[in-house]
Amino acid sequence: MTKRALISVSDKSGILEFAKELVALGYEVLSTGGTKQLLHDNNVPVTAVDEVTKFPEILDGRVKTLNPMIHGGLLGKFDEPSHVAQMEEHGIEPIEIVCVNLYPFVETISKPNVSWDDAIENIDIGGPTMLRSAAKNHAYVTVIVDANDYAAVLEELKADNKTTLETRRRLAAKVFRHTAAYDSYISNHLSNAIGEEFPENMTLTYELKQTLRYGENPHQKAAFYAKRLGSDFSIAYANQIHGKELSYNNIQDANAALQIVKEFEMPAAVAVKHMNPCGVGTGVTIEEAFNKAYEADPTSIFGGIIALNMEVDAATATKLSEIFLEIIIAPSFTEEALEILTKKKNIRLMTIDFAQAKQDQFNVVSVEGGLLVQEPDRYGFNEADIKVVTDREPTEAEWNALKLGWAVVKHVKSNAIVVTDDQMTLGVGAGQMNRVGAAKIAFEQAGEKANGAALASDAFFPMGDTVEAAAKAGIKAIIQPGGSIKDQESIEAANKYGIAMVFTGVRHFKH
């Protein structure tokens, strides 16, 4: 019986060498379209699929391999007498190896302004069908969807004239992962194109970026997966240019830092510990911004993650090098800055393109047994319905402080209170069970700097006690959503102490 291999690939990497080796091992190679032409042009013996099917390619190549002569050869059990008899009756010969990869659907929809028709034409039908047929029949058929597996398959064929069942099972599982991912890209793209926000089934596909040494704690296994068509402005697509590999907690903290620093257009620096900002600073230069972030909390910044939205120069790098940091993320580093910072062997230096505008449509958070899906909180100061509800309006400096506080507080775990001046955070109260408790933490951290400062709250004050505490700390301006049945109590307290208070109409809970 002639040994047969069917090869039809859009990604031609390594395929010539693989096909030549199969021919040398006695395989007849079947192929179609561009793959067939490539093999023929390089003097690799090849048989056209339509010579096997006795039926021409039709409908602009949409129908080529969807034929019993092909799928009978893929699905037939080679040692089942009834299958063997039926195959012989119809002149169907077994196909022992299938090497197929698919039309570049993902690459197509990644192009700007891709049309509906272009997307549809790049949905592969015959390829997934062959892969699924061969993978189902992996007891007899070796199926390859990844060029990285060519060498291992050839090694086994050369050693024993066949692959092991273990290998065929491994490759079959890989095929079904591949076709499932392929179909998820198609379904998600079409659903998004027609505006289907929350379909009855949601299939998400992520690709392994790296395995991690451990998770949040050393006894937990972990890995990092990236969303192929996800936001370019993300830690998943950042470029690490120095330092040891990222840890699970590094990735979480770096993501938090990026989300905060992207709120600012002026030079800004963000220091994060345990997914909360410990210091945020702005300035005329990035050095000044980092100085402010450091000054905000010189204790907590130790071992933190720093995100900066401007190129790191030598002066800033010198300041950064003087403290222990886990990660520094920035658009770029000057050569002098790199020379300074790379003297530290383990510090992770990462770059990311801050010009990227692409963002994820939804945030996805896992809970045991399910997923929560929501739009990202992109609601900023400019979108808010700003109302001054007190007798006194904020001064220009207070407005700047309120804007900074409002940009930061939405990234702080609720209940959240942030105290700021017009250039930096002064105190951060995060993740408390009541709002007054969060405020007290922020006031304690700010100390005397709270006198004359602004306060931002992620949600309304249920009563006037937070304003009373703010007045005692010296706060002069407050920004909060409003909406409490006791708003008037807070307004009256603010008026009593000469505090300017602004309502935004929108809360910023972050759980």
C-alpha positions in Angstrom: 0.0 0.0 0.0 1.3 3.4 -1.0 2.0 5.7 2.0 0.3 9.1 1.5 0.7 12.5 3.0 -1.6 15.4 2.3 0.1 18.9 2.6 -1.8 22.2 2.2 -0.5 25.1 4.1 -0.8 28.9 4.0 2.3 29.3 6.2 5.1 27.8 4.0 7.8 27.9 6.7 9.8 24.7 6.6 7.4 22.9 4.3 9.8 22.3 1.5 12.3 20.5 3.7 9.5 18.5 5.4 8.0 17.4 2.1 11.4 16.4 0.7 12.0 14.2 3.8 8.6 12.6 3.4 9.2 11.7 -0.2 12.6 10.3 0.8 10.7 8.1 3.3 8.5 6.8 0.5 5.4 8.9 0.9 3.3 10.1 -2.0 2.6 13.8 -1.4 -0.9 15.1 -2.2 -1.4 18.9 -2.4 -3.5 21.8 -3.7 -3.1 25.3 -4.9 -0.1 27.4 -3.9 1.4 24.6 -1.8 1.3 22.2 -4.8 2.9 24.8 -7.1 5.7 25.5 -4.5 6.5 21.8 -4.3 6.4 21.4 -8.1 8.6 24.4 -8.6 11.2 23.0 -6.3 11.2 19.5 -7.9 9.4 17.8 -5.1 7.2 15.0 -6.6 3.5 16.0 -5.9 0.1 14.7 -6.9 -2.7 17.2 -7.3 -5.7 16.5 -5.1 -8.1 16.7 -8.1 -6.2 13.8 -9.6 -7.3 11.8 -6.5 -10.9 13.1 -6.3 -11.4 13.1 -10.1 -13.2 16.4 -9.6 -11.8 19.8 -10.4 -11.4 22.7 -7.9 -14.6 24.8 -8.2 -16.1 28.0 -6.9 -12.8 30.0 -6.9 -11.1 27.2 -4.9 -13.8 27.1 -2.2 -14.3 23.4 -2.9 -11.2 21.4 -3.3 -10.8 18.7 -0.6 -14.4 18.4 0.5 -14.7 15.0 -1.2 -15.2 11.4 -0.1 -11.9 10.4 -1.8 -10.1 12.6 0.6 -12.2 12.3 3.8 -12.7 8.6 3.3 -8.9 8.3 3.4 -8.7 10.5 6.5 -11.5 8.9 8.5 -11.3 5.3 7.6 -10.1 2.8 10.2 -7.2 1.1 8.6 -7.6 -2.2 10.4 -11.5 -2.3 10.6 -12.5 -4.9 8.0 -15.8 -3.2 7.0 -14.0 0.1 6.6 -11.2 -1.5 4.5 -13.8 -3.2 2.3 -15.8 0.0 1.7 -12.6 1.9 0.9 -11.5 -0.7 -1.6 -15.0 -0.8 -3.1 -14.8 2.9 -3.8 -11.1 3.1 -4.7 -10.2 5.2 -1.6 -6.7 5.0 -0.4 -5.7 5.8 3.2 -3.9 9.1 4.0 -1.5 8.6 6.9 -0.2 12.1 7.4 -2.0 15.4 7.1 -0.1 18.7 7.3 -2.4 21.7 7.1 -2.5 25.2 8.4 -5.3 27.6 7.7 -6.2 30.7 5.7 -4.8 33.8 7.6 -8.1 35.0 9.0 -6.6 36.6 12.1 -3.9 38.4 10.0 -6.7 39.6 7.7 -8.9 41.1 10.4 -5.9 42.7 12.0 -5.6 45.0 9.0 -7.2 48.5 9.5 -10.7 48.9 8.1 -10.9 45.3 6.9 -14.1 44.8 4.9 -16.8 42.2 5.7 -16.2 40.5 2.4 -12.4 40.2 2.9 -13.0 38.7 6.3 -15.5 36.2 5.0 -13.2 35.1 2.1 -10.4 34.3 4.6 -12.6 31.9 6.6 -11.1 28.5 5.8 -13.6 25.6 5.4 -11.7 22.7 3.8 -8.6 23.1 6.1 -10.4 22.8 9.4 -12.5 20.0 8.0 -9.4 18.0 7.1 -7.7 18.8 10.4 -10.7 17.7 12.4 -11.2 14.5 10.3 -7.5 13.5 10.7 -7.5 14.5 14.4 -10.6 12.4 15.1 -8.9 9.4 13.4 -5.5 10.0 15.2 -5.4 6.3 16.1 -4.2 5.9 12.4 -3.4 9.4 11.1 -0.7 11.8 12.1 -2.0 15.4 11.8 0.3 18.4 12.0 -0.9 22.0 12.3 2.3 23.6 13.6 5.7 23.8 11.7 7.4 23.4 15.1 6.3 19.7 15.1 7.8 18.8 11.7 11.2 17.7 13.2 9.7 15.5 15.9 7.4 13.7 13.4 10.3 13.1 11.0 12.5 11.8 13.8 9.9 9.2 14.7 9.2 8.2 11.1 12.9 7.7 10.5 13.3 5.7 13.6 10.3 3.4 13.4 8.6 4.1 10.1 5.6 5.5 12.1 4.7 7.9 14.8 3.8 6.8 18.3 0.2 6.8 19.5 1.3 9.2 22.2 2.6 11.6 19.6 -0.6 11.3 17.5 -2.8 12.0 20.5 -0.7 15.0 21.4 -0.9 16.4 17.9 -4.6 15.7 17.7 -5.3 17.6 20.9 -3.2 20.5 19.5 -5.3 20.5 16.3 -8.6 20.8 18.2 -7.2 23.6 20.3 -6.1 25.3 17.0 -9.4 24.9 15.2 -11.4 26.0 18.4 -9.2 29.1 18.6 -9.7 29.7 14.8 -13.5 29.5 15.1 -13.5 31.7 18.2 -11.7 34.5 16.2 -14.3 34.2 13.5 -17.3 34.2 15.8 -16.0 37.1 17.8 -15.1 39.2 14.8 -18.5 38.6 13.2 -20.3 39.2 16.5 -18.4 42.5 17.0 -19.1 43.5 13.4 -22.8 43.3 13.8 -22.8 44.9 17.3 -23.6 41.8 19.3 -22.2 42.9 22.7 -23.1 40.0 24.9 -23.8 36.9 22.8 -25.4 33.7 24.2 -21.9 32.0 24.1 -18.6 33.8 24.7 -15.5 32.0 23.6 -12.2 33.7 24.4 -8.9 32.8 22.9 -5.5 33.6 24.5 -2.0 32.4 23.4 0.6 31.3 25.8 3.2 34.1 26.3 5.2 32.5 29.1 5.1 30.0 31.9 5.8 31.6 35.3 7.9 30.3 38.1 4.8 30.5 40.3 1.6 32.5 40.9 0.8 35.0 43.7 2.6 32.6 46.1 5.3 29.9 45.5 2.8 27.0 46.0 0.6 28.2 43.1 1.4 27.2 39.4 0.8 30.0 36.9 1.2 31.1 33.3 0.7 34.3 31.3 -1.5 34.2 28.2 -1.8 37.1 25.8 -4.9 38.1 23.8 -3.7 38.1 20.2 -6.1 40.8 19.0 -6.1 42.6 22.4 -5.0 46.1 23.4 -1.5 47.0 22.1 -1.1 49.3 25.0 -0.8 46.5 27.6 1.8 44.6 29.5 1.1 41.6 27.2 2.6 43.6 24.3 5.3 45.5 26.2 8.9 44.8 25.1 11.2 43.7 27.9 14.7 45.0 27.1 16.5 44.1 30.4 16.2 42.1 33.6 14.9 38.8 34.8 11.6 37.4 33.7 8.3 38.8 35.0 6.5 37.2 37.9 2.7 36.8 38.3 2.6 39.7 40.7 4.9 41.8 38.5 2.4 41.5 35.7 -0.6 42.4 37.8 1.2 45.5 39.2 2.6 46.6 35.9 -0.8 46.4 34.3 -2.2 48.6 37.1 0.6 51.1 36.6 0.0 51.3 32.9 -3.7 51.9 33.4 -3.0 54.9 35.6 -0.2 56.5 33.7 -2.2 56.5 30.5 -4.7 58.9 32.1 -2.1 61.7 31.7 -0.9 63.7 28.7 1.6 65.9 30.6 4.8 64.2 31.9 3.7 61.7 34.6 5.1 59.0 36.8 3.2 56.3 38.7 4.5 54.0 41.4 2.4 50.9 42.2 2.5 48.4 45.0 0.0 45.5 45.2 -2.0 46.9 42.3 -2.7 50.3 44.1 -0.8 53.5 43.4 1.5 54.6 46.2 2.7 57.7 44.4 1.6 59.6 41.3 3.5 62.7 40.2 3.3 65.1 37.3 5.6 67.9 36.1 7.1 69.9 33.3 9.7 67.1 32.8 9.7 63.4 33.4 12.4 63.8 36.1 10.2 66.3 37.9 7.2 63.9 37.6 9.2 61.0 39.1 10.5 63.2 41.9 6.9 64.0 42.8 5.9 60.3 42.7 8.8 59.4 44.9 8.1 62.2 47.3 4.4 61.1 47.6 5.5 57.9 49.4 9.2 57.3 49.7 8.6 54.2 51.9 6.1 52.3 49.8 7.9 52.9 46.5 10.6 50.5 47.7 10.2 47.3 45.6 7.6 48.9 43.4 6.7 49.2 39.8 7.2 52.5 38.0 5.4 53.6 34.8 6.4 56.8 33.0 4.8 58.3 30.0 7.8 60.0 28.6 11.3 58.9 27.5 13.6 58.2 30.5 16.7 60.4 30.3 19.9 60.1 32.2 18.9 62.4 35.0 15.7 60.5 35.7 17.5 57.2 35.3 20.0 58.3 38.0 17.2 58.9 40.4 15.5 55.6 39.5 18.8 53.7 40.1 19.1 55.0 43.6 16.2 52.9 44.9 15.2 49.2 44.6 12.5 48.8 41.9 11.1 45.7 40.3 10.1 47.2 36.9 10.4 50.4 35.0 8.0 50.9 32.0 8.4 53.8 29.6 8.0 54.6 25.9 11.8 54.5 25.6 15.1 55.0 27.3 18.0 57.1 26.1 21.3 55.3 25.6 22.7 57.1 28.7 19.7 56.0 30.8 20.1 52.4 29.7 23.8 52.5 30.6 22.9 53.6 34.1 19.9 51.3 34.7 21.3 48.1 33.1 24.1 48.1 35.8 21.3 46.6 37.9 21.2 43.0 36.8 17.7 42.1 37.8 15.6 45.2 37.3 13.1 44.7 34.5 13.1 47.5 31.9 10.2 47.5 29.5 9.1 49.7 26.6 5.6 50.2 25.3 4.3 52.3 22.4 2.2 55.0 24.1 0.9 56.2 20.8 -1.2 53.0 20.4 -4.8 53.9 20.6 -6.2 50.3 20.4 -7.9 49.2 23.6 -9.9 46.2 24.6 -13.6 46.4 24.2 -14.3 44.6 27.4 -12.6 43.6 30.6 -12.9 40.0 31.7 -12.5 38.8 35.3 -12.7 35.2 36.4 -14.8 34.1 39.3 -15.1 30.5 40.3 -17.3 28.8 37.8 -17.7 31.9 35.5 -16.6 35.1 34.0 -17.6 38.7 34.6 -17.5 40.9 31.5 -17.8 44.7 31.5 -16.7 47.7 29.5 -13.5 49.3 30.8 -14.0 52.4 33.0 -12.9 55.1 30.5 -15.1 57.8 32.1 -12.8 60.8 32.8 -13.1 64.3 34.1 -13.9 65.7 30.6 -16.9 63.3 30.3 -18.3 64.0 33.8 -21.3 66.2 34.4 -19.3 68.6 36.7 -21.4 70.6 39.2 -20.1 72.9 41.9 -22.5 72.2 44.8 -21.1 74.5 47.5 -21.0 78.2 48.0 -17.3 78.4 47.2 -15.9 77.4 43.8 -12.5 75.8 43.5 -9.5 78.0 42.7 -7.5 77.2 39.6 -4.9 75.3 41.6 -7.7 73.3 43.3 -9.3 72.5 40.0 -6.0 71.0 38.8 -5.7 69.0 42.1 -9.3 67.7 41.7 -8.6 66.6 38.1 -5.5 64.8 39.2 -7.3 63.1 42.1 -10.2 62.1 40.0 -7.9 60.5 37.4 -6.1 58.5 40.1 -9.0 57.5 42.4 -10.7 55.4 39.8 -7.7 53.1 39.7 -7.6 52.6 43.5 -9.4 49.7 45.2 -12.7 50.7 46.7 -13.5 52.2 49.1 -11.0 54.7 47.8 -9.9 58.2 48.9 -7.0 60.1 47.3 -5.6 63.3 48.6 -3.6 65.5 46.1 -2.2 68.8 45.4 -2.0 70.1 41.8 1.0 68.0 41.0 1.1 64.8 43.0 -0.7 62.4 45.3 -0.3 63.1 49.0 -2.2 60.3 50.5 -4.0 57.2 49.3 -6.6 55.2 51.3 -7.4 52.0 49.4 -9.6 49.0 49.8 -11.3 49.9 53.1 -14.7 48.6 54.3 -15.9 52.1 55.0 -15.2 55.5 53.4 -14.2 57.3 56.6 -11.6 54.6 57.2 -10.1 55.1 53.7 -10.1 58.8 54.3 -8.3 58.5 57.7 -5.5 56.4 56.0 -5.1 59.0 53.3 -5.0 61.9 55.8 -2.5 60.1 58.0 -0.2 59.5 55.0 -0.6 63.1 53.8 0.1 64.5 57.2 0.5 68.3 57.2 0.5 68.3 53.4 -3.3 67.7 53.6 -3.7 71.3 54.7 -4.9 73.1 51.6 -5.1 69.9 49.5 -7.9 68.3 47.5 -9.7 65.0 48.1 -11.2 62.6 45.6 -13.6 59.9 46.5 -14.5 57.1 44.2 -18.2 57.0 45.4 -20.6 59.3 47.2 -20.4 60.1 51.0 -23.3 58.2 52.7 -23.3 60.9 55.4 -21.3 64.1 56.3 -18.7 62.4 58.5 -16.1 62.2 55.8 -16.4 65.9 55.1 -16.0 66.6 58.8 -12.8 64.5 58.9 -11.6 66.2 55.7 -12.1 69.6 57.3 -10.1 68.6 60.4 -7.3 67.5 58.1 -7.3 70.8 56.3 -8.8 69.7 53.0 -10.0 72.7 50.9 -11.6 71.0 47.9 -13.5 67.7 47.3 -14.6 65.8 44.2 -17.1 63.0 44.5 -19.9 61.5 42.4 -22.8 62.7 44.6 -26.1 60.8 44.6 -26.5 60.0 48.3 -29.8 60.6 50.0 -27.7 62.6 52.5 -25.8 64.7 49.9 -27.2 67.8 51.5 -25.6 66.9 54.8 -22.2 66.7 53.1 -22.8 70.0 51.2 -23.7 71.8 54.4 -20.6 70.5 56.2 -18.5 71.7 53.3 -20.1 75.1 53.3 -19.6 75.3 57.1 -15.8 74.8 56.7 -15.4 76.8 53.4 -14.6 73.7 51.4 -15.3 73.8 47.6 -17.1 70.6 46.6 -17.7 69.2 43.1 -20.1 66.5 42.0 -19.3 64.4 38.9 -22.5 62.3 38.6 -20.4 59.1 38.1 -18.8 56.8 40.6 -15.5 54.8 40.1 -15.9 51.6 42.1 -12.9 49.2 41.6 -13.2 45.8 43.1 
